[in-house]
Amino acid sequence: MRQILYRVSRRAASAVLVTLAVLALGQAPAAAFDLFAKHEVSVQFATQDGKPMADAEVRVYAPGEPTHPARTGRTDKDGKFEFAADRDGLWMAEAHAPTEIARATLRVGKPDEEQGGLSPFLVIGVLGVLLLIAVWYRFLRARGRRRGG
């Protein structure tokens, strides 16, 4: 029975580690799930004559950081670009096509909106506790083997 539990817990731990590695190391596309995002923002860029800016290079700047792009990507065939905003405030988006540049200022959230989302400190704390439990479990197993063998 102990061996079956050990195999199950080992498989579960492997699955958790693989999931965390994919989330941490993978380069997520703009429309992917973002664990810490508060809002999913969509902006559509068009030329001066109203045609969509398809496949235009987009740079998005977070509030208070006008020199370093927080997100980059390309518009779709309809000139749309989606990104996850992790904080409230005025976001700037800029699309570059071969012949035109379009800019948009986006207000994300409301001043009186309750802060939501998942705190990074909570996630790191939970992962730390899980790591301590795993180390404690391995220690007890090693101690039990020494006594039994």
N, C-alpha and C positions, 0 to 999 in steps of 0.2 A: 504494500500500500504506500509506503514511504517513497519507493522508487517511482511509482506512478505520479504521485504529487510532485516529485522533483522534476520529472520530465515535463509535466504540464506547466509548472512554474518557469522552467527554463525556456519553453516555447513561448510563453506569454512575455517573458522578459525580452526575448529575441524580437518578438513582434513589436514591442514598445520601442526598443532601440532602433529598429529599422524605420519605424514611423517617425521618430524624432530626427533621425539622420536625414530622411527625405525632406522633412519640413525645414530643418536648419540649413542643409547644404544645397538644396535644390533652388534653382533660379525660378521663382514663381512668375507666371505671366501676369499682366496688369489686372486681369479679371479673376485671378485665383483667390482662394480664401485666405484672408489675412487675420491671424489670431488676435491682433491688437487693434485692428481697424474699428473705428467708431462709425464711419460712414462710407458708403460706396458712392462715388461721384462719377457722373457721366457728362461729358461736354462734346458738342458737335461743332466742328469747324467748317466754314464755307468761304468761298472766294467772294470778291466784291460783287460779282454778278449772280451770287446765290448757289453756285454749284458746289457740291461737297468736295472738301480737300481730301481725296482718297490717298492713302499710303504716305501721308505727310509725317515728318519726324516731329515728335512732341516732347517737350520738356515741361515738367510741372515743378513749381517752386513752393515750398511750405511757408506758412506764415513766419515772418521774421528772418527768412533765409533767402534773400533774393539773388544770391550769387551761386548757390550750389543746388542743382536740380535734385529734388527728392524722388522723382519718378521720371522715367523716360520710356519711350515706345513709339509706336506708329498708329495712325488712325486706320480704321477699317475702310471698306469701299464706300460707306456712307459718310465718311468724315468724322466718325465717332471715336472717342477715346474714353476708357473707363479706368479709374484708379481708386485705391483704398486710401482714405484720409484718416490718419491716426490722431488728428487733433483739430479742434475748432479754430476758425479764423478765416482770413482772406488768403486763398490760394491763387497763384498765378499760373496760367497755362499758356504755352506758346507753341504754335504749329508752324513748321517751315516746309513749304512746298517749293518746287523749283522756281516759280515766278512770284510767289506771294508769301507773306508772313501774317498770321492771325494771332491775336492775343485775347485772352479772356481772364477776367477776375471773377473768382467763385467764392461766395460766402458759404462756409461749411459750418453747420450747427447754428444754434441760437444763443444769445448771451445768457438767457435764463434756463437753458436746457440742462438737465441733470447729466452729470458726467457718467458715461457708461463705458462699456468695453471691459476687457479683461486686463487686469494690471500685470505688467511684466514681473513685478516683485512677487505677486501671488504665484504665478507659473513657476518661477525659479525656486520659490520656497517649497512648493509641492514636489518639484523634481528633486530637491535636496533631501526632503523627508523620505521619498521613495528610495533614493540612493542609500541613505542611512539604514533603512529597513533591509535592503538587499545585502549590505555589508554585514549587518547583525545576523541575518539568516545564514550567510555563508560561514560566519564565525561559529555559530551554534552547530552547524553541520560538521565542521572540521573538529570541534571539540568532542562531539558525539562519536565520531569515527575513532579518535584517539582512545577514548574510554572503552569502546567496544572491541577494538582490534588490538 
